[in-house]
Amino acid sequence: MSLYLGAGALTPLLVNYKDRFDFAPEMLNVAFAVYAAGFLVAVLVFGSLSDFVGRRPVLIAGLIVQLGSNVLFLTATDVNAVIAGRIVQGLASGAATAAFTAAMVELSPERNKRLGAILGSISLTGGLALGSVLAGFTIELTPAANTVIFAVLIVLTVLGVVVAILSPETGRQNPGALRSLIPRIAVPSAARTEFLAAAPVVAAVWMLAGLSGGLAPNMVRSVFGIDSPSLGGIAGFIAPAVSTVIGVVFAKVASRHAMVIGIYASLLGAAAIIGGVFAGSLGLMLIGQAIAGIGFGSSFTAALQLLIPLVLPQQRAGIVAAVYIVAYTAFGLPIVIEGQIAGPLGEIPAVVCYTSLTILLALISLIAQARIARRA
């Protein structure tokens, strides 16, 4: 969770950095999006490394890299340092996440292996949510928010390294570590129809997640005219918090039903966000983000649950990598484009175009799911 507290804390902090370092508005989106690039590179290259060298070395290395990103943010004096910190932060999260989840599953009691997977999901989205809201209130309450936040995160990360060192090794060393660094990206023919049906809504919910984490805190001030870091933190908190709850509540819901529910929730959430922007209602936008959180928590998990059983064990890494490419490309790239068009078009039209695209993508998946249901 401490790994993702840092990523969540940047949600309101990026707006604070924009004021402190006086960088161009579109650079705010770039500073947010480069996290996705770092994460994607790391998860593709190092995602399966712990299967060959053990869990602990990867966990310790990931936390040490995370410590480096915390130091970069603590000492940042310009936007370049912030961007560097975000890239390093993404690399740390991408390298360590798979190993953390695998270790928690392996440490779970034999009678309840699902516990580890659930805790892995909760730690990720819960860390993002808590990081955002706690950082927002810290910015509101103290002029030294950056120092307070990253001093605390440095202590937590050091404690995490100590815990990782003292924890038992749950994995095994196997030959082929260097070969595992070559990314394996593939969509086998058996899963192609399901992948093409799921990919648009996966992109849509990750775009909405990008809106929550990258655009919403700044929109609190630029669109709704409210200068409140705590509200900015809350704007970044709602979607991942709801997603955390939904991930637990929907654990026993059939994957196909969860996928369809997620599509409808993403459509309704996006429509409410657009309505809130046009009506000048922050409350309606926050409700839309909460509904979008339902869409993320149900449809993304359902996509993996529908795809993985269709492929052979040795093909699973390739299909998961393909899903992550869709997810993190949608998380990062569209938000950079939104930043570029916000200047000539204006903030509100740019946000509406961005959110309307998520509606179009979700509708494509809805049609594809209906075709799969008819064939079944």
PLY file of the C-alpha trace (Angstrom):
ply
format ascii 1.0
element vertex 376
property float x
property float y
property float z
element edge 375
property int vertex1
property int vertex2
end_header
0.00 0.00 0.00
2.86 2.40 0.76
4.11 1.87 -2.81
0.79 3.21 -4.15
0.37 5.88 -1.47
3.17 7.72 -3.26
1.45 7.43 -6.66
-1.85 8.60 -5.16
-0.22 11.53 -3.33
0.87 12.99 -6.67
-2.79 13.43 -7.70
-3.26 16.71 -5.76
0.48 17.42 -5.48
0.86 17.88 -9.24
-1.49 20.88 -9.07
0.61 22.20 -6.18
3.80 21.73 -8.22
2.22 23.58 -11.15
1.73 26.63 -8.91
5.15 26.37 -7.23
7.24 25.80 -10.35
5.05 27.80 -12.76
5.12 25.31 -15.61
2.76 25.24 -18.59
-0.69 23.68 -18.00
-0.13 20.92 -20.58
2.99 19.81 -18.67
0.71 18.90 -15.77
-0.79 16.17 -17.97
2.64 15.03 -19.15
3.90 14.78 -15.56
0.90 12.62 -14.73
1.09 10.41 -17.82
4.79 9.46 -17.70
4.01 7.30 -14.65
2.07 4.99 -16.99
5.04 4.78 -19.37
7.41 3.83 -16.55
4.96 1.30 -15.13
4.31 -0.35 -18.49
7.99 -0.71 -19.34
8.74 -2.21 -15.92
5.80 -4.64 -15.85
6.63 -5.90 -19.36
10.35 -6.35 -18.66
10.39 -7.31 -14.96
6.84 -8.63 -14.49
7.84 -12.31 -14.41
11.39 -11.92 -13.02
10.38 -12.95 -9.48
9.33 -16.37 -10.88
13.03 -16.99 -11.61
15.03 -15.13 -8.93
12.53 -15.26 -6.04
10.11 -12.70 -4.66
12.32 -10.94 -2.11
15.07 -9.64 -4.45
12.46 -8.07 -6.74
10.50 -6.60 -3.81
13.60 -5.12 -2.22
14.85 -3.70 -5.53
11.43 -2.21 -6.31
11.23 -0.53 -2.91
14.75 0.88 -3.24
13.81 2.37 -6.63
10.65 3.76 -4.97
12.87 5.32 -2.30
14.80 7.05 -5.09
11.57 8.51 -6.52
10.56 9.81 -3.08
13.91 11.57 -2.76
13.48 13.12 -6.24
10.09 14.55 -5.26
11.38 15.73 -1.87
14.17 17.73 -3.54
12.32 18.75 -6.74
12.83 22.33 -7.89
11.33 22.24 -11.39
9.02 20.26 -13.67
11.88 18.15 -15.04
12.58 16.75 -11.57
8.85 16.01 -11.14
8.71 14.16 -14.47
11.86 12.19 -13.58
10.34 11.29 -10.21
7.13 10.09 -11.88
9.01 7.89 -14.34
11.06 6.33 -11.53
7.89 5.91 -9.46
6.20 4.07 -12.35
9.23 1.82 -12.81
9.19 0.90 -9.10
5.47 0.12 -9.09
5.61 -1.88 -12.32
8.58 -3.95 -11.20
7.25 -4.76 -7.73
3.49 -5.18 -8.19
3.49 -8.69 -9.71
5.99 -9.92 -7.12
4.01 -8.40 -4.25
0.76 -10.00 -5.41
2.40 -13.39 -5.97
4.06 -13.26 -2.53
0.76 -12.41 -0.81
-1.02 -15.30 -2.54
1.79 -17.66 -1.50
1.75 -16.38 2.10
-2.04 -16.79 2.36
-3.40 -19.79 4.29
-3.95 -22.91 2.18
-7.71 -22.84 2.81
-8.06 -19.27 1.47
-5.65 -18.44 -1.33
-8.10 -15.83 -2.64
-7.20 -13.69 0.37
-3.81 -12.79 -1.10
-5.26 -11.76 -4.45
-7.96 -9.67 -2.76
-5.39 -7.95 -0.52
-3.23 -7.27 -3.57
-6.11 -5.52 -5.31
-7.17 -3.60 -2.20
-3.60 -2.46 -1.50
-3.22 -1.06 -5.02
-6.44 0.91 -5.41
-6.72 1.62 -1.68
-3.22 3.09 -1.66
-4.05 5.36 -4.59
-7.25 6.54 -2.87
-5.68 7.17 0.54
-2.61 8.82 -0.95
-4.77 11.31 -2.83
-7.06 12.32 0.03
-4.32 12.46 2.68
-2.05 14.53 0.44
-4.93 16.91 -0.34
-5.57 17.60 3.33
-1.84 17.93 4.02
-1.53 20.61 1.31
-4.54 22.38 2.85
-3.11 22.32 6.38
0.60 23.07 5.98
2.85 25.12 3.66
5.47 22.36 3.92
3.21 19.64 2.49
5.79 18.27 0.05
8.36 17.80 2.82
5.84 16.22 5.20
4.40 13.83 2.59
7.68 12.53 1.25
9.42 12.37 4.61
6.60 10.08 5.76
6.77 8.05 2.53
10.54 7.66 2.84
10.11 6.27 6.38
7.36 3.90 5.18
9.49 2.73 2.26
12.52 2.07 4.48
10.27 0.07 6.82
8.99 -1.82 3.78
12.55 -2.73 2.79
13.20 -4.02 6.32
9.99 -6.08 6.27
10.88 -7.52 2.84
14.35 -8.49 4.07
12.93 -10.21 7.17
10.05 -11.94 5.35
10.33 -15.57 4.23
11.08 -16.25 0.58
7.96 -17.75 -0.99
9.26 -18.17 -4.52
11.93 -20.41 -6.01
15.00 -19.74 -8.11
14.70 -21.15 -11.61
16.92 -20.94 -14.69
15.95 -18.49 -17.40
16.01 -15.16 -15.53
17.63 -13.26 -18.43
15.23 -14.77 -20.94
12.30 -13.66 -18.75
13.30 -10.01 -19.33
12.20 -10.29 -22.98
8.58 -9.05 -23.08
6.04 -11.64 -24.20
2.99 -10.01 -25.76
0.49 -12.22 -27.54
-3.24 -12.71 -28.01
-3.75 -16.38 -28.94
-6.51 -17.12 -31.45
-8.59 -18.85 -28.77
-8.85 -15.56 -26.85
-8.95 -13.10 -29.74
-12.72 -12.58 -29.85
-12.90 -12.07 -26.09
-9.91 -9.73 -26.14
-11.37 -7.56 -28.91
-14.66 -7.38 -27.00
-12.98 -6.39 -23.73
-10.23 -4.07 -24.99
-12.44 -1.01 -25.69
-14.01 -0.95 -22.22
-10.62 -1.64 -20.61
-9.36 1.45 -22.43
-12.48 3.40 -21.38
-12.24 2.63 -17.65
-8.51 3.36 -17.59
-9.14 6.67 -19.36
-11.71 7.48 -16.68
-9.13 6.49 -14.05
-6.73 8.90 -15.73
-9.38 11.62 -15.54
-9.80 10.95 -11.82
-6.08 10.94 -11.06
-4.79 13.45 -13.58
-7.52 15.89 -14.61
-10.06 16.04 -11.78
-7.91 17.76 -9.09
-7.01 20.56 -11.49
-10.63 20.75 -12.75
-11.81 21.55 -9.21
-10.14 24.94 -9.67
-9.99 25.49 -13.45
-13.55 24.36 -14.28
-15.49 24.78 -11.02
-13.55 27.77 -9.64
-12.88 26.22 -6.20
-9.35 26.71 -4.85
-9.23 23.82 -2.36
-6.42 21.22 -2.32
-8.49 19.02 0.00
-11.33 18.91 -2.54
-8.75 18.14 -5.21
-7.57 15.22 -3.08
-11.15 14.03 -2.64
-11.69 14.26 -6.41
-8.77 11.86 -6.85
-9.93 9.66 -3.95
-13.47 8.75 -4.94
-12.98 6.55 -8.02
-10.18 4.30 -6.65
-11.95 4.07 -3.27
-15.18 2.86 -4.89
-13.16 0.54 -7.13
-11.54 -0.98 -4.03
-14.92 -1.77 -2.48
-16.33 -3.13 -5.75
-13.32 -5.41 -6.21
-14.28 -7.14 -2.95
-18.06 -7.04 -3.37
-17.94 -8.42 -6.93
-15.48 -11.21 -6.09
-18.21 -13.87 -6.48
-20.17 -12.25 -9.33
-20.01 -14.18 -12.62
-17.38 -12.61 -14.86
-19.72 -12.00 -17.81
-22.28 -10.27 -15.59
-19.54 -8.20 -13.95
-18.26 -7.14 -17.37
-21.69 -5.95 -18.54
-22.35 -4.16 -15.23
-18.97 -2.47 -15.57
-19.74 -1.29 -19.10
-23.07 0.23 -18.08
-21.45 1.85 -15.03
-18.69 3.40 -17.15
-21.29 4.77 -19.58
-23.39 6.26 -16.78
-20.35 7.59 -14.93
-18.93 9.28 -18.03
-22.32 10.85 -18.82
-22.58 12.20 -15.25
-19.07 13.67 -15.47
-19.97 15.47 -18.71
-23.24 16.67 -17.13
-21.37 17.98 -14.10
-18.91 19.88 -16.30
-21.67 21.50 -18.38
-23.85 22.27 -15.33
-20.93 23.60 -13.29
-21.77 21.03 -10.60
-18.76 19.55 -8.81
-21.10 17.25 -6.87
-22.47 15.70 -10.08
-18.96 15.21 -11.42
-17.90 13.46 -8.21
-20.96 11.19 -8.42
-19.94 10.39 -11.99
-16.45 9.49 -10.80
-17.90 7.20 -8.13
-20.02 5.40 -10.75
-16.97 5.19 -13.02
-15.15 3.55 -10.10
-17.80 0.82 -10.15
-17.09 0.37 -13.86
-13.35 0.05 -13.27
-13.64 -2.32 -10.31
-15.97 -4.70 -12.13
-15.01 -4.64 -15.81
-11.20 -4.68 -15.57
-11.15 -7.64 -13.19
-13.80 -9.36 -15.30
-11.70 -8.89 -18.45
-8.78 -10.79 -16.90
-11.09 -13.47 -15.51
-12.67 -14.01 -18.93
-9.39 -14.08 -20.86
-6.99 -16.10 -18.73
-8.98 -19.40 -18.75
-9.03 -19.34 -22.57
-5.25 -19.69 -22.96
-2.62 -22.25 -21.98
-0.58 -21.64 -18.80
2.51 -20.71 -20.85
0.44 -18.12 -22.75
-0.93 -16.29 -19.72
1.93 -13.81 -19.39
1.47 -12.79 -23.02
-2.27 -12.16 -22.76
-1.93 -10.24 -19.48
0.82 -8.13 -21.06
-1.51 -7.33 -23.97
-4.23 -6.22 -21.54
-1.74 -4.02 -19.66
-0.60 -2.39 -22.91
-4.21 -1.41 -23.68
-4.79 -0.26 -20.09
-1.70 1.87 -19.54
-1.69 3.33 -23.05
-5.25 4.51 -22.38
-4.20 5.73 -18.94
-1.38 7.92 -20.23
-1.58 8.87 -23.91
-5.10 10.39 -24.17
-4.46 12.64 -21.17
-1.38 14.10 -22.89
-3.47 14.76 -26.01
-6.16 16.39 -23.84
-3.52 18.73 -22.46
-2.46 19.72 -25.96
-5.97 20.50 -27.19
-7.09 22.26 -23.98
-5.15 25.37 -25.05
-6.85 26.03 -28.39
-10.25 24.51 -27.48
-10.52 25.42 -23.79
-10.54 23.19 -20.72
-14.25 22.28 -20.76
-14.46 21.26 -24.47
-11.23 19.24 -24.09
-12.56 17.36 -21.05
-15.89 16.72 -22.81
-14.10 15.33 -25.90
-11.93 13.13 -23.67
-14.89 11.77 -21.71
-17.06 11.33 -24.81
-14.39 9.05 -26.25
-14.78 6.76 -23.21
-18.53 6.54 -23.94
-17.83 5.53 -27.55
-15.34 2.86 -26.45
-17.72 1.45 -23.83
-20.52 1.26 -26.41
-18.25 -0.72 -28.76
-17.62 -3.23 -25.98
-21.32 -3.39 -25.12
-22.17 -4.34 -28.73
-19.36 -6.93 -28.75
-20.58 -8.45 -25.47
-24.10 -8.72 -26.89
-22.75 -10.61 -29.93
-20.85 -13.02 -27.68
-24.00 -13.62 -25.63
-26.05 -14.33 -28.78
-23.47 -16.82 -30.05
-23.38 -18.52 -26.65
0 1
1 2
2 3
3 4
4 5
5 6
6 7
7 8
8 9
9 10
10 11
11 12
12 13
13 14
14 15
15 16
16 17
17 18
18 19
19 20
20 21
21 22
22 23
23 24
24 25
25 26
26 27
27 28
28 29
29 30
30 31
31 32
32 33
33 34
34 35
35 36
36 37
37 38
38 39
39 40
40 41
41 42
42 43
43 44
44 45
45 46
46 47
47 48
48 49
49 50
50 51
51 52
52 53
53 54
54 55
55 56
56 57
57 58
58 59
59 60
60 61
61 62
62 63
63 64
64 65
65 66
66 67
67 68
68 69
69 70
70 71
71 72
72 73
73 74
74 75
75 76
76 77
77 78
78 79
79 80
80 81
81 82
82 83
83 84
84 85
85 86
86 87
87 88
88 89
89 90
90 91
91 92
92 93
93 94
94 95
95 96
96 97
97 98
98 99
99 100
100 101
101 102
102 103
103 104
104 105
105 106
106 107
107 108
108 109
109 110
110 111
111 112
112 113
113 114
114 115
115 116
116 117
117 118
118 119
119 120
120 121
121 122
122 123
123 124
124 125
125 126
126 127
127 128
128 129
129 130
130 131
131 132
132 133
133 134
134 135
135 136
136 137
137 138
138 139
139 140
140 141
141 142
142 143
143 144
144 145
145 146
146 147
147 148
148 149
149 150
150 151
151 152
152 153
153 154
154 155
155 156
156 157
157 158
158 159
159 160
160 161
161 162
162 163
163 164
164 165
165 166
166 167
167 168
168 169
169 170
170 171
171 172
172 173
173 174
174 175
175 176
176 177
177 178
178 179
179 180
180 181
181 182
182 183
183 184
184 185
185 186
186 187
187 188
188 189
189 190
190 191
191 192
192 193
193 194
194 195
195 196
196 197
197 198
198 199
199 200
200 201
201 202
202 203
203 204
204 205
205 206
206 207
207 208
208 209
209 210
210 211
211 212
212 213
213 214
214 215
215 216
216 217
217 218
218 219
219 220
220 221
221 222
222 223
223 224
224 225
225 226
226 227
227 228
228 229
229 230
230 231
231 232
232 233
233 234
234 235
235 236
236 237
237 238
238 239
239 240
240 241
241 242
242 243
243 244
244 245
245 246
246 247
247 248
248 249
249 250
250 251
251 252
252 253
253 254
254 255
255 256
256 257
257 258
258 259
259 260
260 261
261 262
262 263
263 264
264 265
265 266
266 267
267 268
268 269
269 270
270 271
271 272
272 273
273 274
274 275
275 276
276 277
277 278
278 279
279 280
280 281
281 282
282 283
283 284
284 285
285 286
286 287
287 288
288 289
289 290
290 291
291 292
292 293
293 294
294 295
295 296
296 297
297 298
298 299
299 300
300 301
301 302
302 303
303 304
304 305
305 306
306 307
307 308
308 309
309 310
310 311
311 312
312 313
313 314
314 315
315 316
316 317
317 318
318 319
319 320
320 321
321 322
322 323
323 324
324 325
325 326
326 327
327 328
328 329
329 330
330 331
331 332
332 333
333 334
334 335
335 336
336 337
337 338
338 339
339 340
340 341
341 342
342 343
343 344
344 345
345 346
346 347
347 348
348 349
349 350
350 351
351 352
352 353
353 354
354 355
355 356
356 357
357 358
358 359
359 360
360 361
361 362
362 363
363 364
364 365
365 366
366 367
367 368
368 369
369 370
370 371
371 372
372 373
373 374
374 375
